[in-house]
Amino acid sequence: MNNTIRQATTHQTEMQILIHNRLIFFKSRFFLICQCQISQLIFHDPTHKSATQATSIPQPHNCKRKPLNQ
């Protein structure tokens, strides 16, 4: 049982590293993508879809900052 948990944790960590590395790659390649878009990919995607989403947003995005009081 313990071994299964350890394998799952290792897999999750590997996924996170892989996604992080891909995001760094996309960040450097498509540096016109605004920072908030990259942040959304990293912080608002718990389902590990980040790497595939990152491939689909080479086009520039409008980044409008939300007012702080919202």
C-alpha positions as CSV (number, residue, x, y, z in Angstrom):
1,M,0.0,0.0,0.0
2,N,2.8,2.4,1.0
3,N,4.5,1.8,-2.3
4,T,1.5,2.7,-4.3
5,I,1.2,6.0,-2.5
6,R,4.8,6.7,-3.1
7,Q,4.5,6.0,-6.8
8,A,1.5,8.2,-7.1
9,T,3.3,11.1,-5.4
10,T,6.4,10.6,-7.6
11,H,4.2,10.7,-10.7
12,Q,2.5,13.8,-9.5
13,T,5.8,15.5,-8.9
14,E,7.1,14.5,-12.3
15,M,4.0,15.9,-13.9
16,Q,4.4,19.2,-12.1
17,I,8.1,19.4,-13.1
18,L,7.2,18.6,-16.7
19,I,4.4,21.2,-16.8
20,H,6.6,23.8,-15.2
21,N,9.4,23.2,-17.7
22,R,7.0,23.4,-20.6
23,L,5.5,26.6,-19.3
24,I,9.0,28.1,-19.0
25,F,9.6,27.1,-22.6
26,F,6.4,28.6,-23.8
27,K,7.0,31.7,-21.7
28,S,10.3,32.3,-23.3
29,R,9.1,31.4,-26.8
30,F,5.8,33.4,-26.8
31,F,7.0,36.3,-24.6
32,L,4.2,38.4,-25.9
33,I,1.7,36.4,-23.9
34,C,0.9,38.6,-21.0
35,Q,2.0,37.6,-17.5
36,C,-1.5,37.1,-16.1
37,Q,-2.2,34.5,-18.8
38,I,0.9,32.5,-17.8
39,S,-0.1,32.9,-14.1
40,Q,-3.6,31.5,-14.8
41,L,-2.1,28.5,-16.4
42,I,0.2,27.8,-13.5
43,F,-2.1,28.6,-10.6
44,H,-5.6,28.0,-11.7
45,D,-5.3,24.6,-13.4
46,P,-5.1,21.8,-10.8
47,T,-6.1,19.1,-13.4
48,H,-2.7,19.0,-15.1
49,K,-4.1,20.4,-18.4
50,S,-1.6,23.3,-18.3
51,A,0.9,21.8,-20.8
52,T,-1.7,21.3,-23.4
53,Q,-3.4,24.6,-22.8
54,A,-0.1,26.4,-23.1
55,T,0.3,25.0,-26.7
56,S,-3.0,26.6,-27.7
57,I,-2.4,30.2,-26.7
58,P,0.4,31.6,-29.0
59,Q,-1.9,34.5,-29.9
60,P,-1.7,37.7,-27.9
61,H,-4.3,38.2,-25.2
62,N,-5.8,41.4,-23.8
63,C,-4.7,41.7,-20.2
64,K,-7.0,44.0,-18.3
65,R,-6.1,44.3,-14.6
66,K,-9.1,43.9,-12.3
67,P,-9.6,46.7,-9.8
68,L,-8.3,45.8,-6.4
69,N,-11.6,46.3,-4.6
70,Q,-13.4,43.6,-6.6
